[in-house]
């Protein structure tokens, strides 16, 4: 139900933004290709209920977006991205690294002002992502174990204890400058 409501709100925002953009004289909807790096971490609890204590890792994202003018210098910028994320955890002599691939829908508000011959751009907004794959790699001494991730909302008794399970949906916030 929450997912349907979220998608309905997104559709409404897109409709309102396009309608507002079409009513302005300066309104030019533009399309773009983007790429960059991500610094991320994972929060949550482990199977024993203890809080995860992970280190940041670096990932990347590539995709497309649309800039829809709202008022002069402010834009609504939805996009569609392929993004890699994850986290690293060291416990004694064992280091575990999770790397997960997502398809993401960011919904950003962007301030874009003229500066010399170019523009300065500041943006922020929420995103929703859906996991499409990934791996967890554990290294300790001479032993390395690597497993494919499976997406599941609830881990049940009888599920394979060697398989790393993650929830498929990811939500968060973007902050960027350029």
C-alpha positions as CSV (number, residue, x, y, z in Angstrom):
1,X,0.0,0.0,0.0
2,X,2.8,2.4,0.9
3,X,4.5,1.7,-2.4
4,X,1.4,2.4,-4.4
5,X,0.8,5.7,-2.5
6,X,4.5,6.7,-3.1
7,X,4.2,6.0,-6.8
8,X,0.9,8.0,-7.0
9,X,2.6,11.0,-5.3
10,X,5.5,10.7,-7.8
11,X,3.2,10.7,-10.8
12,X,1.3,13.7,-9.3
13,X,4.6,15.7,-8.9
14,X,5.7,14.9,-12.4
15,X,2.3,16.0,-13.8
16,X,2.3,19.3,-11.8
17,X,5.9,20.0,-12.7
18,X,5.4,19.5,-16.4
19,X,2.2,21.6,-16.4
20,X,4.0,24.4,-14.6
21,X,6.9,24.2,-16.9
22,X,4.7,24.4,-20.0
23,X,3.1,27.6,-18.7
24,X,6.3,29.6,-18.4
25,X,8.0,31.4,-21.3
26,X,11.5,30.2,-20.4
27,X,10.4,26.7,-19.9
28,X,12.7,24.3,-21.7
29,X,12.6,20.7,-20.6
30,X,16.0,19.1,-21.1
31,X,17.3,15.6,-20.9
32,X,20.7,14.5,-19.7
33,X,23.1,11.7,-19.1
34,X,24.9,11.5,-15.8
35,X,27.4,9.5,-13.9
36,X,29.3,9.8,-10.6
37,X,30.5,8.2,-7.5
38,X,28.6,7.2,-4.3
39,X,29.8,7.1,-0.8
40,X,27.5,4.8,1.2
41,X,27.0,2.6,4.2
42,X,24.3,0.2,5.4
43,X,22.3,0.6,8.6
44,X,20.3,-2.0,10.4
45,X,20.7,-5.0,12.6
46,X,22.4,-8.3,12.1
47,X,20.7,-11.7,12.6
48,X,21.3,-11.5,16.3
49,X,19.6,-8.1,16.6
50,X,22.8,-6.2,17.2
51,X,23.3,-2.8,15.4
52,X,25.6,-3.1,12.3
53,X,28.8,-1.2,12.5
54,X,30.0,-0.8,8.9
55,X,32.5,1.3,7.1
56,X,31.8,3.4,4.0
57,X,32.6,2.1,0.5
58,X,32.7,3.8,-2.8
59,X,30.3,2.8,-5.6
60,X,29.1,4.5,-8.9
61,X,26.0,5.5,-10.7
62,X,25.1,6.1,-14.3
63,X,21.8,7.0,-15.9
64,X,19.5,9.6,-17.4
65,X,17.5,12.5,-16.1
66,X,15.0,15.2,-17.1
67,X,15.2,18.8,-16.0
68,X,11.8,20.4,-15.7
69,X,11.8,24.2,-14.9
70,X,9.6,25.2,-12.0
71,X,10.5,28.9,-11.6
72,X,13.6,30.7,-12.8
73,X,16.8,28.9,-11.6
74,X,14.9,26.0,-9.9
75,X,14.2,22.7,-11.6
76,X,12.5,19.4,-10.8
77,X,14.9,16.6,-11.9
78,X,13.6,13.1,-11.9
79,X,15.9,10.4,-13.2
80,X,16.5,6.7,-13.7
81,X,19.9,5.3,-12.6
82,X,21.9,2.1,-12.3
83,X,23.7,2.4,-9.0
84,X,26.1,0.3,-7.0
85,X,26.2,0.4,-3.2
86,X,27.2,-1.6,-0.2
87,X,29.3,-1.6,3.0
88,X,32.4,-3.1,4.6
89,X,32.7,-4.7,8.0
90,X,35.8,-5.9,9.8
91,X,35.3,-8.3,12.8
92,X,38.6,-9.5,14.1
93,X,40.5,-11.0,11.2
94,X,37.5,-11.4,8.9
95,X,36.5,-8.6,6.5
96,X,33.1,-8.8,4.8
97,X,32.2,-6.6,1.9
98,X,28.7,-6.3,0.4
99,X,28.2,-4.9,-3.1
100,X,24.7,-4.5,-4.3
101,X,23.3,-3.2,-7.6
102,X,20.1,-1.1,-7.8
103,X,17.8,0.6,-10.2
104,X,17.0,4.0,-8.7
105,X,14.4,6.7,-9.2
106,X,15.7,10.0,-7.8
107,X,13.4,13.0,-7.4
108,X,15.6,16.0,-7.0
109,X,15.0,19.7,-6.6
110,X,17.9,21.6,-8.3
111,X,19.1,25.2,-8.0
112,X,21.0,26.2,-11.2
113,X,22.4,29.7,-11.5
114,X,24.6,31.3,-14.1
115,X,28.2,31.7,-13.0
116,X,30.6,33.2,-15.6
117,X,30.3,31.1,-18.8
118,X,28.7,28.2,-17.0
119,X,26.4,27.3,-14.2
120,X,26.6,26.4,-10.5
121,X,24.2,23.7,-9.5
122,X,23.0,22.5,-6.0
123,X,20.5,19.8,-5.6
124,X,18.9,17.4,-3.2
125,X,15.9,15.0,-3.0
126,X,14.7,11.6,-2.1
127,X,15.2,8.4,-4.1
128,X,13.7,4.9,-4.1
129,X,15.7,2.0,-5.4
130,X,15.1,-1.7,-6.2
131,X,17.9,-4.3,-5.8
132,X,18.7,-6.3,-8.8
133,X,21.7,-8.3,-7.7
134,X,24.9,-8.3,-5.7
135,X,27.5,-10.3,-3.8
136,X,28.9,-10.6,-0.3
137,X,32.5,-11.5,0.0
138,X,34.2,-12.6,3.3
139,X,37.9,-12.8,3.6
140,X,39.9,-14.1,6.6
141,X,43.4,-15.4,6.5
142,X,43.8,-17.8,3.5
143,X,40.0,-18.3,3.2
144,X,37.7,-16.3,0.9
145,X,34.0,-17.0,0.5
146,X,31.8,-15.2,-2.0
147,X,28.0,-15.6,-2.2
148,X,25.3,-14.1,-4.4
149,X,22.7,-12.0,-2.6
150,X,19.0,-13.0,-2.5
151,X,16.3,-10.4,-2.0
152,X,13.7,-11.3,0.6
153,X,11.6,-9.2,3.1
154,X,11.5,-11.9,5.7
155,X,14.1,-14.6,6.4
156,X,12.4,-17.7,7.6
157,X,13.4,-20.9,9.5
158,X,14.6,-23.3,6.8
159,X,16.2,-20.6,4.6
160,X,19.8,-21.4,3.6
161,X,22.0,-19.9,6.4
162,X,24.9,-19.4,4.0
163,X,22.9,-17.1,1.6
164,X,23.1,-13.4,2.4
165,X,19.5,-12.0,2.4
166,X,18.7,-8.3,1.8
167,X,15.5,-6.4,1.4
168,X,15.0,-5.3,-2.3
169,X,13.7,-1.8,-1.7
170,X,16.1,1.0,-0.7
171,X,15.1,4.6,0.2
172,X,17.3,7.5,1.0
173,X,18.4,11.0,0.1
174,X,20.6,12.6,-2.5
175,X,22.8,15.7,-2.1
176,X,24.9,17.1,-4.9
177,X,26.8,20.1,-6.2
178,X,28.4,20.9,-9.5
